[in-house]
Amino acid sequence: MVSGRNALADAILAAGWRPPPRTVSTVEELETVLAGALLFSPRTNNVWWRTTNKPSLRWSGSGGQFTFDDDFIRLEGPLAVIHDGGAHHA
């Protein structure tokens, strides 16, 4: 039966299904996202890139660099993590 389940999972993935992206909607959740990550705001259609792992939470978008705070998240969030990053830039 295991081979049948594997074949079904392979067929589903081959058809293009992907799990929904992780979303972040608080500063605390954003602190868990590593440098190199890309986030998308369905509310504004902006894409944000985390440029550093420093606690200042620097992000770059089409309009320059910003520091995420509660007001920014209120305007842009919730944000979908479309690439996890994982770079460890200082």
C-alpha positions as CSV (number, residue, x, y, z in Angstrom):
1,M,0.0,0.0,0.0
2,V,2.9,2.4,0.6
3,S,3.8,2.4,-3.1
4,G,0.2,3.5,-3.9
5,R,0.4,6.4,-1.5
6,N,3.8,7.4,-2.9
7,A,2.4,7.3,-6.4
8,L,-0.6,9.4,-5.3
9,A,1.7,12.0,-3.6
10,D,3.9,12.1,-6.7
11,A,0.9,12.7,-9.0
12,I,-0.4,15.5,-6.8
13,L,3.0,17.2,-6.7
14,A,3.5,16.7,-10.5
15,A,0.1,18.4,-11.0
16,G,1.5,21.6,-9.4
17,W,0.0,21.5,-5.9
18,R,2.1,23.2,-3.2
19,P,1.2,23.8,0.4
20,P,0.1,27.3,1.2
21,P,2.9,29.6,2.2
22,R,3.6,30.4,5.8
23,T,2.3,33.8,6.8
24,V,3.6,36.3,9.3
25,S,1.6,39.0,10.8
26,T,3.5,40.2,13.9
27,V,7.0,41.6,14.5
28,E,7.7,38.5,16.6
29,E,6.9,36.2,13.7
30,L,9.1,38.3,11.4
31,E,12.1,37.9,13.8
32,T,12.0,34.2,12.9
33,V,12.5,34.9,9.2
34,L,16.2,34.8,8.1
35,A,18.1,37.1,5.7
36,G,17.5,36.3,2.1
37,A,13.8,35.6,2.7
38,L,11.2,37.0,0.3
39,L,7.8,38.1,1.5
40,F,4.7,39.1,-0.5
41,S,2.0,41.4,0.6
42,P,-1.3,40.4,-1.0
43,R,-2.8,43.7,0.3
44,T,-0.3,46.0,-1.5
45,N,1.3,43.5,-4.1
46,N,4.7,44.5,-2.7
47,V,7.5,42.0,-2.4
48,W,9.9,42.5,0.5
49,W,13.4,41.0,0.9
50,R,15.1,40.6,4.3
51,T,18.6,42.0,3.9
52,T,20.1,41.2,7.3
53,N,19.6,39.0,10.4
54,K,20.3,42.0,12.7
55,P,17.5,42.7,15.2
56,S,16.8,46.0,13.4
57,L,14.7,43.9,10.9
58,R,15.9,45.7,7.8
59,W,13.9,44.9,4.7
60,S,14.2,46.2,1.1
61,G,11.2,46.8,-1.2
62,S,10.6,48.7,-4.3
63,G,10.7,52.0,-2.3
64,G,13.9,51.5,-0.4
65,Q,14.8,50.0,3.0
66,F,12.4,49.9,5.9
67,T,12.4,48.6,9.5
68,F,9.4,46.5,10.2
69,D,7.3,47.7,13.1
70,D,3.7,47.2,14.1
71,D,2.5,50.1,11.9
72,F,4.3,48.6,8.8
73,I,2.8,45.2,9.4
74,R,-0.7,46.8,9.9
75,L,-0.3,48.4,6.4
76,E,1.3,45.5,4.6
77,G,0.4,42.4,6.5
78,P,-0.2,39.6,6.7
79,L,2.8,38.7,4.6
80,A,3.3,35.4,2.8
81,V,6.8,33.9,3.0
82,I,7.5,33.0,-0.7
83,H,11.1,32.1,-0.1
84,D,12.6,31.1,3.2
85,G,16.0,32.5,2.7
86,G,18.4,31.0,5.2
87,A,21.4,33.2,4.5
88,H,23.2,34.2,7.6
89,H,24.3,37.8,6.6
90,A,25.5,40.0,9.4
